[in-house]
Amino acid sequence: MPVVPPRAELHPDVVAALGIGSTTPVPQDEEGQFHQRDRPVLFGDDVVDCAHGLMNLAKNAKRLMGAPTIPKIDAPAIAIGGGPSLESHIDEIRALQGKCLIVCSQTSLKGLLERGITPHYCTPMERNQYMERYTPKDCGDVIFAGSPLCHPDVVNRFKSHRWVPSADDVFRWVNLPGEAQLFFGSSTGTTAVNVAAYSAWNSKVYLVGHDLCYSGTKSHWAGTTGDVCDESKSVEWVMGNDGQKHKSEAFWRRLAGQITDTTILHPGLVNVNAHYGIGAKIDKLGSGPLPDPDSLPDFVLPEAVPRPERLRGWKKSARMILTHANRLEQFFQQIERMTPEETDMRSVEMGRNIHAFSYLLISLMVQFSYDLRMKTLSHDQALSWFKESTHSVLKNCRGFLKQIKEQAEAA
């Protein structure tokens, strides 16, 4: 079966959770285990989704790749989601400006600005152009600190930018050697948590508005620009911080698990909701109120140093992407057995472009790995379809790969 290239040097607990590259057979009657172990949602929806991300990354090169990395700070941070409970903390957060690092989700930014709160960072993370509608036309002095895969129309709404070095394999195409890495998670809210935890690495991070369950019939804060959910259609229940069960959504349950995973790398997460007995319970987080502003020294975001060498390194690789696409296609067509050794694209000399291609092809690799374990395809069928599908992708993506090369030359 195909080998899935390692995505990053991850904590062993995270690797165990992902089960990347597992060759353990999945029993025919336990198909659900695949979704728990391989979690294909983390690999992007499909080839088109990943191609979209690569193109956005290339188009954002000039603005983001040479930008400063988000700096480490010695101060507490507040990570703001978009749950209904945010309303009760607006005055407190406003008073903590100039005392804490404030990081907000994309959909809460407009409402915060209207309430007189200017976060330091905002964390958009989706690729699609329609996400522009959730972003204020004037973001003021708020700094973009989201996924570099975001659509350029979103990125360009911000005047200042920071590079956020993610552990996702595609960012190893760009990251500087030795750069510490973080996870975005599956929402702009989890991204805000992880950016805050990365920055305030040695201080507490207070989570506000991460309800992850309904408050009565409300799914979101009144100031959010995001789409609200219909409580009457919910079939999910979660344990709340008040010891009672509350309606939720399957997606929110996943987000709660991802926030719990963040405690592996940053144990100082504090769920403000837990202190007040509201919202969903998020395992392994501390409980407490927001800090008293008078107890904290003044905080100013430190000056950040641009990193032009990051852009230069990516340009050097991206200029060779068409050549490496040809090399990779030849490699796949010569495969005789669907084994980890024979399908391991790391054996092809492509430099850092290996990370772009593994990202582009990961959904195919995972699918064939799954089909072979489940024995839904014979070996010969899988081999034939694998060659045909990789050829089709690399051939049909030729135009977009050419555009990436052109973006690199122009950046």
N, C-alpha and C positions, 0 to 999 in steps of 0.2 A: 504494500500500500504506500501511497505517497507520504513522504515525510513533511511535516509542517515546520518550516524554519522557526527557530526560537525568536520570540518577539522582543525580548529584552532580558537583561540580567535582573530577574525579579526575586523578591523574597520567596523562600521555599514554600511558605504557606499559600502564597498567591499562585505559584506554579502548580501546587497540588490541587488548588481549586479549579484552575483552568483545565488541567489535564491535557495540555498541549502535546501533540505528538504521541499520544498514547497508542499502543498497539494491542491493548487488552481487548479480546473479542467481547462484543456486546451481545448478550443472549437475545434470541429472536423476539421473545415476549417482553423485553425490557427496553423498548425503543426510547422511552422517556429518559433513560439514563444518559443517552447521547446528549440531550439538551442540557442536562445538569453538568456533564463532564466537559463536553466540547464547547458548549455555549456559543453556537455560531453567530449569535447576535453581536458578539464582540468583534467579529471579523468584518463587519460591514454587511450590508444587505445582499449585495451581489457584485459582479464585476463592474456594472455600470456605476453603482454607488461609489466604489473604490476609485474608478477612473475619474469620476467627478471630484473626489477629494484630492487626487493627485494634481488635477488641472488647477483647482483653486489654490493649492499650495504653491504651484509654480507662478500663478498670477499674483499671489501675495508676496512673492520673494523679495521684491524691492522694499516693501514696507516692513515686513516682519523678520526676514532671515538675518538682516544686519542689525536688528533692534537689540537693545539690552535684554539679557535674561532677567526675569523677575528676581529681585535681590532678596537675600535672607534679611530678616529684621529681628531686633530684640525688643519686641512689644507684642501685646496680645492682639488678636484679630477677631473680627466679626464676619461670619459668612452668612449672607442673607439669601433665603429662598423666597418663595412666593405664596406660602400658605396663609390662611386667614388670620393666624395668630400674629402675623407681622404688624397688624394695625395697632395692637396694644403696646408695641415697643418703639414706635416712631419717635416719640419725644426722647426716650432714653438714647436711641442711636444718634439723634441729632446732637444731644449733649456730649456724646463720646467722640464727635468729630474732633480731630486734632489730638486724640488720646490713644486711638487704636487704628490699626489697618482695617479698612472697611472694603469688603469684596462682595459684589452683588451678582445675582443671576441676571441674564439678559432681559427677562420679562418683568423684572421688578425695577429696572433702572428708571424708566420714565416716571413712574409714580414716586420714587424716592426724590428725584430732582424736583418734582412739583411740590414736595413736602419740605424742601430746603435741605436735603441731604445729598451731598456730593461724594459718592464712593471713590476710593482710590482706583479700584479695578472693577471692570465688568467682564463677564466670562461667557460670551456666545460660544456655541460649539457645534452647530449644525451646518451642513454643507449647502443646503438649498437656498436659492435666491429669495424665496418667499419669507425667509426669516428676517428680511429687512423690515417687514411691517411691524416687527416687535421691538425695533430699535429706534430710539428718538432721532429725529433729524439733526438735532444739535445735542451732542453728548457732552458739551462743555469741556471741562478739564479731566473728565473720566478717562482712564487709560484702558485700552483694549488689552486683555490678558486671557483671551480664550483660545480655542483651537485654531491653529494656523490653516486648517482645512475649511474654515468658514468661507462663505461666498465673499468675493471682494467688495460687493455692494454693502455688506455689513461691516467689514473691516474698515472701509473707507469713511464710514460715519464718524470714526474716532480720529482725533488729531494726533494722539500719541499711542505708541504700541510697545508691548513687551513680548519677548519670546518665551513661551511656556514649554519647556522640554518634557514631552510626554514619553511614557514607556512604550506606547504603541509602535510597532515595527516601522511604520512609514516614517516616523520622526527620526529614526536612526539614519535615514537618508540625509538628514540635515543636521542633527544634533552634533555639537562639538564633542570630541573624545572626553570622557570622564564627567560629562554634565549629569548632575543628579536628575532623576526623572520622577514624574508623578503620573497618576491616572486621571483622566477626565471624568470617567463614569459615563452614564447614559443620559444625563440631562445637564442643562446649564446650572441647575442648583447644586448637583454633586460636583460639577467643575469648580464652582465657587468655594465649596468646602475644601477641595483638594488644593486649589491655588492658595487659599488662606493657610492651610496646614503646611504647605511647602515653604511659604514665606515666613510664617511665625513658627519656625521649626522647633524653637526651644521655649515657647510660651503657650498659653491657653488660646484655644480657638472656640469662640462662642457661636453656636448655631442658632439662628433666629429665623422663624418662618418656615422651618422644614417640618411641616405638620405630617404629611404623608398619610393622612386620613381625612375624612370629611369632618367639618365642624358644623353639625346640623346638616343642612343641605349645601353648605358652601365648600367649594373645592380650592379656591384661591382667594388671595387678598384682593380687595376692591381696586387697588391701584395697579394691578398687574395688567400687562398687555397680552398675556398668554390666553389660550383657549380654556374656558372653564369646562368642568366635567359635570355630568348629570348623575347626581347621587341616586336617583330612583332606579338607574340601570346597573348600579354596582352590585356585584355578587361576592366581593371579597370582604373579609373581616380580618382585622388585626387587633392585637392587644394594645390598648392605649396606656398612656402614662398615669391614668387614673385607676388602672386595674380593671377597666371594663373593655369590652370589645366594641370596635367602631368600624363602620364601613370604610373601605379603601379601594384601591385599584391594584391589579397585578403588577403594573409598571411601578407604582409607588413602593410596593413590597421589594421589588428588585433594587430600587434606589436606596431603601433603608439598609439592605444587605451590603451595598457598595460603600455606604458611609461607615458601616461597621468595619469593612475591610480596611478603610483608611486608618483605623486605629492601630493596625499592624505597624505602620510607619510613624504614626503620630498619636500617642496615647492621650494627649491632652485635649481631646475634643469634649466640649461641654454642651449638652443639649439644654438650652434655656427652657424649652417646653416641659422637660421632665421636672424642673423645679416647681412649675405651676400646675402640674398634673393635667396637661392638655397635650393633644397630638398623639401620634403613634409612638410606641416605645421603640427606640433604636438601641440594639444591644451594644454593650461595651462602652457606651458614652457616659461621661460624668454628668452630674446634675448641678445646676446652680444658676443664679441670676446674672444678668449683665453686671460688669464691675462698676463701682462708683467712680465717676470721672475725677473726683477730687483725690482719689487714691493713686492716680496714675500720673506720671510725668507727661509733658507734652511730647507728641510724636509727629515727626515730619518724615515723609517717605524719602529714603536716601537717594542721592543722585545715582543714576545707573549708567554704566559704560556701554556704548554701542559695541557690537561684535561683528565687524565687517568680515572677519575671517570665516564666520559661519556661512555667509553668503558666497564668499569665494570658493569654499570647499564644495558647496552644493553645485555651483555653476560648473565647476570642473567635471563633476560626475554627470550632471544633466546633459551636458553637451555630447556625451557619449551614449545617450540612452537608445538611439536608433541602432547603433552598432551592437550594443549589448542585447537588444531585442532579437536581432538576427542570430546572435550567438546562442541565446537561450532557446529559440525555436529549434535550431539544429540539434541542441542537446536533447530536447524532449522527443524529437522524431527518431533518435537513435536508441531510445529506451527499449529493452527487450523484456524486462520483468518489472512488475509493479511492486518494488521493494523500497524500503526507506533509503537504502544505499543508492539504487539506480535513479531514483526520482529526486534526490537531494540537490536542489539547484545551487547550493553553496559550492558545489564542485565546479561551477562555471565561473570563470574569471570575469567579474562584473564590478568589482569594487563596491562602493556604497549603493550602486543601483540595484543590488540584490534586494535591498529593503523596499524599493519601489515595486519591483516585480513580485515579491512575495506578498505584498499588500494587495496588489492588483489581482493576483491569482489565488488568494487564500481561500475564497469560497469554493472554488473548484477543487482545490487540494483536500479541503475538509470533506466535501461531498463524496469524492472518490474513496477517501479513507473510510468514511462511514459505510458506503455501499459495499466495500470489500469486507468490512467486519460483519455487516449484516448478511452478506452473501446474497444480496439482491442482484448483483452482477457477477458473471463468471470472470475469471482473470482475463481471458482473451477479450471479452466485451469491454471490460474496464480499460484495458490497454489501448484498444482501438479508439474508444470514445475519448480517452484522456488525450491521445495524440491529436485527434480531430478538434477537440474543444480548445486545447492550448494553442493550436495553429490558428483557429478561428479568432480567438481573442487577440493574439499578437498581430495577426494580419489586419483585423478590422480596427485595431487601436493605433495603427500606424500613423494616421493623420493626427490624432491627438498627441502621440509621442513626439511627432515633428513639432507640434505647437509648444510642447514643454521645452524642447531644445531651443526653439526660437525665443521663448520667455527667458531662458538662461542666458542667451546671448545678448538680450536687451537689458537685463537687470543690472 
